[in-house]
Amino acid sequence: MRLACGSLAAVLFVAQPVLAQTNTTPGVVSQDAGRRIPEFYIPPLAIDPLPMAPLFDQAQRPCDGCPPRSVGKALFQVTMVNVLYEMANLIRGQDTAKITPKTWWTNMKRGWEWDLDDFAVNQVGHPYQGNNYFTTGRANGMNFWESAGLTAFGSSTWEYFGETNQASLNDFINTTLGGIALGEMFYRTAWLVRNTSKAPRKANEIIALAIDPMTGLNRFISGDANRVHEKPPEVVPSELGALLSVGVLARGSNTDEVPDNIAGFFETDLFYGNLTKDRSRTPYDAFAVRLAFGGGSAFSEARVRGRLFSEPLGSGGWLLTISQGYQYNSNDAYQFGAQSADVHLGWVKALSSKTSMFLSFFGGATILGAVDSVPPGTEIVEPDPDPDAGQGVSTGPRYYDYGPGTNVGAFLTLSRNQRAFFAFSYELHHLHILDGFRAEHVLQRLRGDVLIPIKGKVGAGVAGEFFDRTTYYSPGLETVQYRFPQVRFYMTWRVS
């Protein structure tokens, strides 16, 4: 998969045409911290009952800048999203796109399968399509939890009626959970771009349309794109910041299978709201996003961590947080993708009038994770060319595993004048494989950054990083361990 480097606004959705959801026919599946801006009151989220008036003629606006609420319109537009993806697959000559009522009935009679699609298709393409379902709900006045349900509806109807082959369980989970994480992130990011308090502002609306197509289209159709209004209060963050990094990394290896290498990289971190403090009942009023390119892979990392709930514990600076996570990694150490939920226990401590510390421990569950895997002695078989197969479709064995697991980790950040000068992170992921090569995978990553301000928004950084991958294969096969140390040197530009 090829993704061009660029701003956050043009990242994951760029891959949509290449990563449109595709499955294969059934086959062998197993082989045994930013500047403060004014505070806004964000009302607690409540799941309101659906309006009793007819579904298609709702014109209610919770606020002047909020989109009109219409559940029926949202359901109709989600169906049209599936139609558009289906048409795109037909144009690409995808054999599985030749659906009929007979294939629908056949799929409804069969159970779920684990499909064989490419790693990037399943871990990036499906979550992006789920994002379209989610933002359709938000574009039609539905709240976070209602839009999450709409995402599950769009994903399940695609699996049963959008393709000729058997419904895929991993696709349903990745599309639904990944779609929720990416959807709310894109929805709120697009609102950052819009300047609704003045006119004309067509350029802003077009950029926001690229970030969140469903909300953007609805705004142009309804005329809201030209209407002067205040932004919905819930999409105005209490804080906002970003850190852009560009540099080189040198990676070592303990195996001849992966040689040492030096490569350039670009990395961007977006901080929306404040994950370190405040009581919250509004999902994603605070989230963090990391996107990385280069370093051995064209598109090497995507992470979203969104707060669902937080509650201060006493008066000592402790904060209990529940978050949702989306993760994608592609590097020499491993390919890894996951949908997760974690509980964080964080602590903020003022060390002096200018210096502060944030410490957080977390643990949780990987609802579904994927990791590349080739057991010792296994010969990689290249799939036979298939003229009917579209991009991302595999016709041979799948060399990555699926399963649930657990996560643990910790973060430490030291800041001076609200600007981080040291950051440390550790994470461990364990996957118990349900489909693929029978194994237990343990992935660890440790990273420490020293950040040095130079002038104004410009700075420099150096980071030490260590990947450890241990795979315990089924009895009769040896345990495999790979270790990849690396160092980064980079320049930074701080946005706040």
VOBANU-575265 format. One record per residue (C-alpha): residue number from 1; residue in one letter; x, y, z. Coordinates in steps of 0.25 Angstrom, whole numbers. Layout:
# VOBANU-575265
[atom NUM a [X Y Z]];
...
END
This chain:
# VOBANU-575265
[atom 1 m [0 0 0]];
[atom 2 r [5 14 -4]];
[atom 3 l [2 26 4]];
[atom 4 a [8 40 2]];
[atom 5 c [13 48 13]];
[atom 6 g [5 60 17]];
[atom 7 s [-3 66 27]];
[atom 8 l [-13 59 37]];
[atom 9 a [-24 64 28]];
[atom 10 a [-20 55 17]];
[atom 11 v [-15 42 23]];
[atom 12 l [-24 30 25]];
[atom 13 f [-35 34 15]];
[atom 14 v [-24 35 4]];
[atom 15 a [-24 20 4]];
[atom 16 q [-39 18 2]];
[atom 17 p [-39 14 -13]];
[atom 18 v [-28 4 -11]];
[atom 19 l [-33 -2 2]];
[atom 20 a [-48 -3 -1]];
[atom 21 q [-53 -15 6]];
[atom 22 t [-51 -28 -2]];
[atom 23 n [-51 -42 3]];
[atom 24 t [-48 -55 -4]];
[atom 25 t [-55 -68 -6]];
[atom 26 p [-54 -78 5]];
[atom 27 g [-41 -85 6]];
[atom 28 v [-30 -90 15]];
[atom 29 v [-30 -81 27]];
[atom 30 s [-21 -88 37]];
[atom 31 q [-9 -96 35]];
[atom 32 d [-9 -101 50]];
[atom 33 a [3 77 102]];
[atom 34 g [-1 90 95]];
[atom 35 r [-6 104 98]];
[atom 36 r [-18 107 106]];
[atom 37 i [-30 113 99]];
[atom 38 p [-43 117 105]];
[atom 39 e [-51 106 113]];
[atom 40 f [-65 102 108]];
[atom 41 y [-76 96 115]];
[atom 42 i [-78 82 110]];
[atom 43 p [-91 76 115]];
[atom 44 p [-90 61 120]];
[atom 45 l [-94 51 109]];
[atom 46 a [-107 45 110]];
[atom 47 i [-114 34 101]];
[atom 48 d [-127 41 97]];
[atom 49 p [-138 33 93]];
[atom 50 l [-141 33 78]];
[atom 51 p [-151 44 74]];
[atom 52 m [-165 38 71]];
[atom 53 a [-168 47 59]];
[atom 54 p [-166 40 45]];
[atom 55 l [-151 37 43]];
[atom 56 f [-149 44 30]];
[atom 57 d [-155 58 34]];
[atom 58 q [-147 62 46]];
[atom 59 a [-141 76 46]];
[atom 60 q [-137 77 61]];
[atom 61 r [-124 84 64]];
[atom 62 p [-119 82 78]];
[atom 63 c [-111 95 76]];
[atom 64 d [-110 105 65]];
[atom 65 g [-98 99 59]];
[atom 66 c [-102 85 61]];
[atom 67 p [-106 77 49]];
[atom 68 p [-121 74 48]];
[atom 69 r [-125 60 54]];
[atom 70 s [-130 50 45]];
[atom 71 v [-129 35 48]];
[atom 72 g [-136 30 35]];
[atom 73 k [-126 39 26]];
[atom 74 a [-114 33 34]];
[atom 75 l [-119 19 31]];
[atom 76 f [-122 22 16]];
[atom 77 q [-108 29 15]];
[atom 78 v [-101 17 21]];
[atom 79 t [-107 8 11]];
[atom 80 m [-103 17 0]];
[atom 81 v [-89 17 5]];
[atom 82 n [-89 2 3]];
[atom 83 v [-95 4 -11]];
[atom 84 l [-83 13 -14]];
[atom 85 y [-73 3 -9]];
[atom 86 e [-80 -8 -17]];
[atom 87 m [-80 0 -30]];
[atom 88 a [-65 3 -28]];
[atom 89 n [-62 -12 -26]];
[atom 90 l [-70 -15 -39]];
[atom 91 i [-62 -4 -47]];
[atom 92 r [-49 -10 -42]];
[atom 93 g [-54 -24 -47]];
[atom 94 q [-55 -30 -34]];
[atom 95 d [-61 -44 -35]];
[atom 96 t [-67 -44 -21]];
[atom 97 a [-75 -31 -25]];
[atom 98 k [-85 -39 -34]];
[atom 99 i [-95 -40 -24]];
[atom 100 t [-110 -45 -26]];
[atom 101 p [-121 -48 -17]];
[atom 102 k [-117 -63 -17]];
[atom 103 t [-103 -59 -12]];
[atom 104 w [-110 -51 -1]];
[atom 105 w [-118 -63 3]];
[atom 106 t [-106 -72 3]];
[atom 107 n [-98 -63 12]];
[atom 108 m [-110 -62 22]];
[atom 109 k [-110 -77 23]];
[atom 110 r [-95 -78 26]];
[atom 111 g [-87 -75 38]];
[atom 112 w [-75 -66 39]];
[atom 113 e [-61 -68 34]];
[atom 114 w [-47 -62 35]];
[atom 115 d [-43 -56 22]];
[atom 116 l [-30 -56 15]];
[atom 117 d [-29 -41 10]];
[atom 118 d [-16 -33 11]];
[atom 119 f [-11 -28 24]];
[atom 120 a [-13 -13 21]];
[atom 121 v [-27 -16 15]];
[atom 122 n [-32 -22 28]];
[atom 123 q [-25 -13 37]];
[atom 124 v [-26 0 30]];
[atom 125 g [-36 -1 19]];
[atom 126 h [-48 -7 27]];
[atom 127 p [-46 3 39]];
[atom 128 y [-47 14 29]];
[atom 129 q [-59 9 22]];
[atom 130 g [-65 8 36]];
[atom 131 n [-62 22 39]];
[atom 132 n [-71 26 27]];
[atom 133 y [-82 19 34]];
[atom 134 f [-79 26 47]];
[atom 135 t [-78 40 42]];
[atom 136 t [-91 38 34]];
[atom 137 g [-98 37 48]];
[atom 138 r [-91 49 53]];
[atom 139 a [-94 57 41]];
[atom 140 n [-109 54 43]];
[atom 141 g [-109 58 58]];
[atom 142 m [-107 45 64]];
[atom 143 n [-98 44 77]];
[atom 144 f [-86 36 79]];
[atom 145 w [-93 23 84]];
[atom 146 e [-104 24 74]];
[atom 147 s [-93 26 62]];
[atom 148 a [-86 14 68]];
[atom 149 g [-98 5 66]];
[atom 150 l [-100 11 52]];
[atom 151 t [-86 6 49]];
[atom 152 a [-89 -8 53]];
[atom 153 f [-101 -7 44]];
[atom 154 g [-93 -3 32]];
[atom 155 s [-82 -13 35]];
[atom 156 s [-92 -25 36]];
[atom 157 t [-100 -21 24]];
[atom 158 w [-87 -20 16]];
[atom 159 e [-82 -34 20]];
[atom 160 y [-95 -41 17]];
[atom 161 f [-100 -33 5]];
[atom 162 g [-88 -25 -1]];
[atom 163 e [-80 -37 -6]];
[atom 164 t [-83 -51 -11]];
[atom 165 n [-74 -58 -1]];
[atom 166 q [-76 -63 13]];
[atom 167 a [-77 -52 24]];
[atom 168 s [-64 -49 31]];
[atom 169 l [-63 -48 46]];
[atom 170 n [-50 -41 46]];
[atom 171 d [-55 -31 36]];
[atom 172 f [-68 -28 44]];
[atom 173 i [-59 -25 57]];
[atom 174 n [-49 -17 50]];
[atom 175 t [-59 -9 42]];
[atom 176 t [-68 -6 54]];
[atom 177 l [-58 -3 65]];
[atom 178 g [-47 3 56]];
[atom 179 g [-58 11 49]];
[atom 180 i [-63 17 63]];
[atom 181 a [-49 21 67]];
[atom 182 l [-45 27 53]];
[atom 183 g [-59 33 51]];
[atom 184 e [-60 41 63]];
[atom 185 m [-46 46 62]];
[atom 186 f [-48 50 47]];
[atom 187 y [-61 56 51]];
[atom 188 r [-55 65 61]];
[atom 189 t [-43 68 53]];
[atom 190 a [-51 73 42]];
[atom 191 w [-58 83 51]];
[atom 192 l [-45 88 55]];
[atom 193 v [-43 93 40]];
[atom 194 r [-56 99 38]];
[atom 195 n [-58 114 41]];
[atom 196 t [-73 115 42]];
[atom 197 s [-73 129 49]];
[atom 198 k [-71 136 36]];
[atom 199 a [-73 135 21]];
[atom 200 p [-68 132 10]];
[atom 201 r [-60 120 15]];
[atom 202 k [-61 111 3]];
[atom 203 a [-46 106 4]];
[atom 204 n [-48 102 19]];
[atom 205 e [-61 94 16]];
[atom 206 i [-54 87 4]];
[atom 207 i [-42 83 13]];
[atom 208 a [-52 78 24]];
[atom 209 l [-60 70 13]];
[atom 210 a [-47 63 10]];
[atom 211 i [-45 59 25]];
[atom 212 d [-59 55 27]];
[atom 213 p [-67 53 14]];
[atom 214 m [-80 50 20]];
[atom 215 t [-82 62 29]];
[atom 216 g [-76 71 18]];
[atom 217 l [-86 66 7]];
[atom 218 n [-98 68 16]];
[atom 219 r [-93 82 20]];
[atom 220 f [-92 85 5]];
[atom 221 i [-106 79 2]];
[atom 222 s [-113 85 13]];
[atom 223 g [-106 99 11]];
[atom 224 d [-100 99 25]];
[atom 225 a [-86 100 18]];
[atom 226 n [-90 115 14]];
[atom 227 r [-98 118 27]];
[atom 228 v [-91 126 38]];
[atom 229 h [-92 120 51]];
[atom 230 e [-85 116 64]];
[atom 231 k [-78 102 64]];
[atom 232 p [-85 92 73]];
[atom 233 p [-80 93 87]];
[atom 234 e [-76 79 88]];
[atom 235 v [-66 79 77]];
[atom 236 v [-58 91 82]];
[atom 237 p [-46 85 90]];
[atom 238 s [-41 91 103]];
[atom 239 e [-27 90 98]];
[atom 240 l [-20 87 85]];
[atom 241 g [-6 84 80]];
[atom 242 a [2 76 70]];
[atom 243 l [17 72 69]];
[atom 244 l [23 70 55]];
[atom 245 s [36 62 54]];
[atom 246 v [45 59 42]];
[atom 247 g [59 52 43]];
[atom 248 v [66 39 41]];
[atom 249 l [66 26 49]];
[atom 250 a [77 15 50]];
[atom 251 r [71 1 53]];
[atom 252 g [79 -12 57]];
[atom 253 s [75 -26 57]];
[atom 254 n [78 -39 64]];
[atom 255 t [75 -47 52]];
[atom 256 d [81 -49 38]];
[atom 257 e [67 -49 32]];
[atom 258 v [65 -34 35]];
[atom 259 p [78 -26 32]];
[atom 260 d [82 -13 39]];
[atom 261 n [77 -1 32]];
[atom 262 i [76 14 32]];
[atom 263 a [64 21 27]];
[atom 264 g [57 35 28]];
[atom 265 f [44 37 35]];
[atom 266 f [33 47 37]];
[atom 267 e [24 46 50]];
[atom 268 t [13 55 55]];
[atom 269 d [6 55 68]];
[atom 270 l [-8 62 70]];
[atom 271 f [-13 65 84]];
[atom 272 y [-28 69 85]];
[atom 273 g [-33 73 99]];
[atom 274 n [-25 69 111]];
[atom 275 l [-24 54 114]];
[atom 276 t [-17 56 127]];
[atom 277 k [-28 63 135]];
[atom 278 d [-43 67 137]];
[atom 279 r [-55 59 139]];
[atom 280 s [-62 55 126]];
[atom 281 r [-74 47 121]];
[atom 282 t [-73 52 107]];
[atom 283 p [-66 41 98]];
[atom 284 y [-54 47 90]];
[atom 285 d [-54 61 96]];
[atom 286 a [-39 57 98]];
[atom 287 f [-31 48 89]];
[atom 288 a [-17 46 84]];
[atom 289 v [-13 42 69]];
[atom 290 r [1 38 64]];
[atom 291 l [4 36 49]];
[atom 292 a [17 32 44]];
[atom 293 f [23 30 30]];
[atom 294 g [37 24 26]];
[atom 295 g [46 17 35]];
[atom 296 g [46 4 27]];
[atom 297 s [31 5 22]];
[atom 298 a [24 15 14]];
[atom 299 f [13 16 24]];
[atom 300 s [19 11 37]];
[atom 301 e [9 15 49]];
[atom 302 a [-5 20 52]];
[atom 303 r [-10 21 66]];
[atom 304 v [-23 27 72]];
[atom 305 r [-26 27 87]];
[atom 306 g [-39 33 91]];
[atom 307 r [-44 36 104]];
[atom 308 l [-58 30 107]];
[atom 309 f [-59 33 122]];
[atom 310 s [-50 39 133]];
[atom 311 e [-52 42 148]];
[atom 312 p [-42 49 157]];
[atom 313 l [-39 41 169]];
[atom 314 g [-38 49 182]];
[atom 315 s [-30 62 182]];
[atom 316 g [-16 56 180]];
[atom 317 g [-16 58 165]];
[atom 318 w [-20 44 161]];
[atom 319 l [-29 41 149]];
[atom 320 l [-36 29 145]];
[atom 321 t [-39 28 130]];
[atom 322 i [-45 18 121]];
[atom 323 s [-40 19 106]];
[atom 324 q [-42 13 93]];
[atom 325 g [-31 9 84]];
[atom 326 y [-28 7 69]];
[atom 327 q [-14 3 65]];
[atom 328 y [-6 0 53]];
[atom 329 n [9 -3 52]];
[atom 330 s [17 -7 40]];
[atom 331 n [32 -8 42]];
[atom 332 d [44 -18 41]];
[atom 333 a [41 -23 55]];
[atom 334 y [26 -27 53]];
[atom 335 q [13 -24 46]];
[atom 336 f [3 -22 57]];
[atom 337 g [-12 -16 57]];
[atom 338 a [-22 -16 68]];
[atom 339 q [-35 -11 73]];
[atom 340 s [-34 -9 88]];
[atom 341 a [-40 -4 101]];
[atom 342 d [-31 1 113]];
[atom 343 v [-32 6 127]];
[atom 344 h [-22 17 131]];
[atom 345 l [-18 21 144]];
[atom 346 g [-11 35 143]];
[atom 347 w [-4 44 152]];
[atom 348 v [0 59 150]];
[atom 349 k [10 65 160]];
[atom 350 a [16 79 160]];
[atom 351 l [31 78 162]];
[atom 352 s [33 93 163]];
[atom 353 s [26 106 158]];
[atom 354 k [30 103 144]];
[atom 355 t [32 88 143]];
[atom 356 s [22 77 144]];
[atom 357 m [21 62 142]];
[atom 358 f [10 52 137]];
[atom 359 l [11 38 140]];
[atom 360 s [1 27 135]];
[atom 361 f [-1 12 136]];
[atom 362 f [-10 5 127]];
[atom 363 g [-16 -9 125]];
[atom 364 g [-27 -15 116]];
[atom 365 a [-32 -24 106]];
[atom 366 t [-29 -25 91]];
[atom 367 i [-42 -29 86]];
[atom 368 l [-36 -34 72]];
[atom 369 g [-22 -33 68]];
[atom 370 a [-14 -37 56]];
[atom 371 v [1 -40 55]];
[atom 372 d [10 -45 44]];
[atom 373 s [15 -59 46]];
[atom 374 v [23 -69 38]];
[atom 375 p [27 -81 47]];
[atom 376 p [41 -87 46]];
[atom 377 g [43 -96 34]];
[atom 378 t [31 -91 27]];
[atom 379 e [32 -88 12]];
[atom 380 i [25 -75 7]];
[atom 381 v [17 -78 -5]];
[atom 382 e [14 -67 -14]];
[atom 383 p [-1 -67 -18]];
[atom 384 d [-4 -70 -33]];
[atom 385 p [-8 -58 -41]];
[atom 386 d [-23 -57 -42]];
[atom 387 p [-29 -48 -53]];
[atom 388 d [-42 -47 -45]];
[atom 389 a [-35 -42 -33]];
[atom 390 g [-35 -28 -29]];
[atom 391 q [-25 -20 -21]];
[atom 392 g [-23 -25 -7]];
[atom 393 v [-29 -39 -10]];
[atom 394 s [-20 -51 -6]];
[atom 395 t [-22 -65 -13]];
[atom 396 g [-12 -72 -5]];
[atom 397 p [-8 -75 10]];
[atom 398 r [-9 -63 20]];
[atom 399 y [4 -60 27]];
[atom 400 y [-2 -53 39]];
[atom 401 d [-10 -58 51]];
[atom 402 y [-23 -53 58]];
[atom 403 g [-27 -54 72]];
[atom 404 p [-31 -46 85]];
[atom 405 g [-21 -42 96]];
[atom 406 t [-17 -33 107]];
[atom 407 n [-9 -20 108]];
[atom 408 v [-1 -13 119]];
[atom 409 g [8 -1 119]];
[atom 410 a [13 12 124]];
[atom 411 f [15 26 120]];
[atom 412 l [24 37 127]];
[atom 413 t [25 51 122]];
[atom 414 l [33 63 128]];
[atom 415 s [29 77 124]];
[atom 416 r [35 91 126]];
[atom 417 n [26 103 123]];
[atom 418 q [15 93 118]];
[atom 419 r [25 88 108]];
[atom 420 a [30 73 108]];
[atom 421 f [45 71 109]];
[atom 422 f [46 56 113]];
[atom 423 a [36 45 109]];
[atom 424 f [36 30 112]];
[atom 425 s [27 20 108]];
[atom 426 y [26 5 109]];
[atom 427 e [16 -5 104]];
[atom 428 l [13 -20 104]];
[atom 429 h [3 -27 95]];
[atom 430 h [0 -42 97]];
[atom 431 l [-8 -49 86]];
[atom 432 h [-15 -63 87]];
[atom 433 i [-17 -68 73]];
[atom 434 l [-30 -73 69]];
[atom 435 d [-28 -73 54]];
[atom 436 g [-15 -75 47]];
[atom 437 f [-2 -82 52]];
[atom 438 r [-5 -87 66]];
[atom 439 a [4 -78 75]];
[atom 440 e [5 -68 86]];
[atom 441 h [11 -55 82]];
[atom 442 v [17 -45 92]];
[atom 443 l [21 -32 86]];
[atom 444 q [28 -21 94]];
[atom 445 r [33 -7 91]];
[atom 446 l [41 3 99]];
[atom 447 r [44 17 95]];
[atom 448 g [50 29 102]];
[atom 449 d [51 43 95]];
[atom 450 v [59 55 99]];
[atom 451 l [53 68 93]];
[atom 452 i [62 81 92]];
[atom 453 p [56 95 89]];
[atom 454 i [64 103 79]];
[atom 455 k [56 115 76]];
[atom 456 g [41 118 76]];
[atom 457 k [34 106 70]];
[atom 458 v [46 99 65]];
[atom 459 g [53 88 73]];
[atom 460 a [62 76 72]];
[atom 461 g [60 62 78]];
[atom 462 v [68 49 80]];
[atom 463 a [61 36 83]];
[atom 464 g [65 22 87]];
[atom 465 e [55 11 84]];
[atom 466 f [55 -4 86]];
[atom 467 f [46 -15 80]];
[atom 468 d [45 -29 85]];
[atom 469 r [36 -40 79]];
[atom 470 t [35 -54 84]];
[atom 471 t [26 -64 78]];
[atom 472 y [23 -77 85]];
[atom 473 y [18 -87 74]];
[atom 474 s [10 -100 76]];
[atom 475 p [18 -112 82]];
[atom 476 g [28 -117 73]];
[atom 477 l [32 -103 67]];
[atom 478 e [43 -95 74]];
[atom 479 t [41 -82 81]];
[atom 480 v [45 -70 72]];
[atom 481 q [51 -57 78]];
[atom 482 y [54 -44 70]];
[atom 483 r [61 -32 76]];
[atom 484 f [62 -18 69]];
[atom 485 p [69 -7 75]];
[atom 486 q [68 7 68]];
[atom 487 v [72 21 70]];
[atom 488 r [65 34 64]];
[atom 489 f [71 48 62]];
[atom 490 y [60 58 57]];
[atom 491 m [56 72 57]];
[atom 492 t [42 77 62]];
[atom 493 w [32 88 59]];
[atom 494 r [22 90 70]];
[atom 495 v [8 95 67]];
[atom 496 s [-1 101 78]];
END
